[in-house]
Amino acid sequence: MKQFAILASGLGILLSSTTAFAIAPGTRELAACGRFTATRYKVSESSVQARPVERTNNGWYVDWSVPRYRSSGYCFVRPNGLVSRFQVERGPRPDQIGGSSGVGPNERYFSNLPSPYGDSIVNRGQGASGDRQYFLVRKVSTGRNYRFSARCANNPDQVYDESGKYVGFQGGWEPVFNYVCEVSPLRPRPPRPQPR
């Protein structure tokens, strides 16, 4: 009898753990829709709310929302994890938000910055100190911020990462430099006209 009780309790634990795994169906599809939506709206994945709604033989329907923009809709995600349909049902579409950027007044979206930053949002309102203008680079994929600096009184390759390391040699930072230094007090002043 004692062995039967031990066996029954072990079987109960096994069944309850199997049930726990079954409670979260569509986890991979949920993540795929969340990533896809975050990329489209140029926000971090944590800014997207998603939940699986319906499973079919061909994949999952996943509802998503981006509270920041009051937008919502659904994805259809195939079993291989690819989003084959992205539908906005309420609120603005990604292309209707803030022109092409969808970011704040001191921010601009930049695509394909040198690795590992990729698609990022640059916030130039971070102050100046010494010969450096500071700015934030926020990776769209992770939402993580990095504090960079630019030496605005110099050539447009003078960009330094969060550790102060020069990264301008990589190329691709010049548009960021120009944006950050556009309103910086450190930008080079045009030469004064010489008297004749």
C-alpha positions in Angstrom: 0.0 0.0 0.0 2.8 2.4 0.9 4.6 1.7 -2.4 1.3 2.3 -4.3 1.0 5.7 -2.5 4.6 6.7 -3.5 4.0 5.5 -7.1 0.7 7.5 -7.3 2.3 10.7 -5.9 5.2 10.3 -8.4 2.8 9.8 -11.3 0.8 12.9 -10.1 3.9 15.0 -10.1 4.8 13.8 -13.6 1.3 14.5 -14.9 1.2 18.0 -13.3 4.6 19.0 -14.8 3.4 17.7 -18.2 0.3 19.8 -17.8 2.3 22.8 -16.9 4.2 22.6 -20.2 0.8 22.2 -22.0 -0.5 25.4 -20.4 1.9 27.6 -22.5 1.2 26.5 -26.1 2.5 28.5 -28.9 5.5 29.9 -27.0 7.8 30.0 -30.0 5.1 31.5 -32.2 4.3 34.1 -29.5 8.0 35.2 -29.5 8.1 35.3 -33.3 5.1 37.6 -33.5 6.4 39.8 -30.7 9.8 40.2 -32.4 8.2 40.9 -35.7 5.8 43.5 -34.3 8.6 45.2 -32.3 10.7 45.5 -35.5 7.8 46.9 -37.5 7.0 49.5 -34.9 10.6 50.2 -34.0 10.1 49.5 -30.3 11.7 47.1 -27.9 10.2 43.6 -27.6 9.2 44.4 -24.1 7.0 47.2 -25.4 4.8 44.6 -27.3 2.1 42.6 -25.6 1.3 39.3 -27.4 -0.9 36.2 -26.7 -1.6 33.1 -28.7 -5.3 32.9 -29.7 -5.9 30.0 -32.0 -4.0 27.0 -33.3 -4.7 25.6 -36.8 -3.1 22.8 -38.8 -1.0 25.5 -40.6 0.2 27.5 -37.6 -0.9 29.9 -34.8 -2.9 33.1 -34.7 -1.3 35.5 -32.2 -2.9 38.7 -31.0 -0.5 41.6 -30.4 -0.7 45.2 -29.2 1.7 48.1 -28.8 0.2 50.2 -26.0 2.6 53.1 -26.7 0.8 53.7 -30.0 -2.6 52.2 -29.1 -2.2 49.8 -32.0 -3.3 46.2 -32.1 -3.8 43.3 -34.5 -2.7 39.8 -35.1 0.0 37.7 -36.7 -0.3 34.3 -38.3 2.9 32.3 -37.5 3.8 29.1 -39.4 5.1 26.1 -37.5 8.6 27.0 -38.7 8.4 30.3 -36.7 8.0 32.6 -39.7 5.3 35.3 -39.7 3.3 34.9 -42.9 0.6 37.5 -42.1 0.8 40.7 -40.1 -2.5 42.6 -39.7 -3.2 45.9 -37.9 -6.8 46.0 -36.8 -6.9 49.2 -34.6 -4.7 52.2 -34.2 -2.0 53.5 -36.5 0.1 51.3 -38.8 3.9 51.4 -38.4 4.2 53.7 -41.5 1.8 56.2 -40.0 3.8 56.8 -36.8 6.0 59.9 -36.7 6.8 59.9 -40.4 9.2 57.1 -40.9 10.8 57.1 -37.5 8.0 56.7 -34.9 10.2 58.1 -32.2 10.4 61.2 -29.9 11.4 64.8 -30.8 15.1 64.3 -29.8 15.3 60.8 -31.4 15.8 59.4 -34.9 15.7 55.8 -36.2 18.8 54.5 -37.9 18.9 51.1 -39.7 21.9 48.9 -40.1 24.3 50.6 -37.8 27.6 48.7 -37.5 27.4 45.4 -35.5 26.2 44.7 -32.9 23.8 47.7 -32.9 21.9 47.2 -36.2 18.5 48.9 -36.2 18.7 51.5 -33.4 17.1 54.7 -32.1 19.5 57.6 -31.4 18.6 60.1 -28.7 20.8 63.2 -29.1 19.7 65.1 -26.0 22.3 63.8 -23.5 24.4 66.9 -22.9 28.0 67.9 -23.7 31.1 67.8 -21.7 34.6 68.8 -22.6 35.0 68.2 -26.3 32.3 65.5 -26.4 28.6 65.5 -27.2 26.8 62.6 -25.6 24.0 60.6 -27.1 22.1 57.3 -26.5 21.9 54.4 -28.9 18.9 52.1 -28.2 18.9 48.8 -30.0 15.4 48.1 -31.3 15.8 44.3 -30.9 16.7 44.5 -27.1 15.6 48.0 -26.0 19.0 48.4 -24.3 20.6 51.9 -24.2 24.3 52.6 -24.8 25.8 56.0 -24.0 28.0 57.1 -26.9 29.8 60.3 -27.6 30.9 62.3 -30.6 33.6 65.0 -31.0 31.5 67.4 -32.9 34.3 69.9 -33.6 36.2 67.3 -35.6 35.6 65.0 -38.7 32.3 63.1 -38.9 34.1 59.8 -38.1 34.7 60.9 -34.5 32.2 58.5 -32.7 33.0 56.7 -29.5 31.1 53.8 -27.9 29.9 53.4 -24.3 33.4 52.4 -23.1 35.0 55.5 -24.9 36.5 53.3 -27.7 36.7 54.9 -31.1 34.3 53.2 -33.5 34.2 55.7 -36.3 36.6 53.5 -38.4 33.8 51.0 -38.9 31.9 53.4 -41.2 28.1 53.9 -41.0 28.4 56.2 -38.0 28.6 59.5 -40.1 24.8 59.9 -40.4 24.5 59.5 -36.6 27.4 62.0 -36.1 25.7 64.5 -38.4 22.4 64.1 -36.6 23.9 64.3 -33.1 26.1 67.3 -33.9 23.5 69.2 -35.8 22.4 71.0 -32.6 25.5 70.6 -30.5 27.2 73.6 -29.0 30.4 71.8 -29.9 29.8 71.7 -33.6 32.4 73.6 -35.7 31.4 77.2 -36.4 31.5 78.4 -40.0 34.6 80.5 -40.7 34.0 84.3 -40.4 34.3 86.2 -43.6 37.7 87.9 -43.9 37.8 91.6 -44.5 39.1 92.7 -47.9 
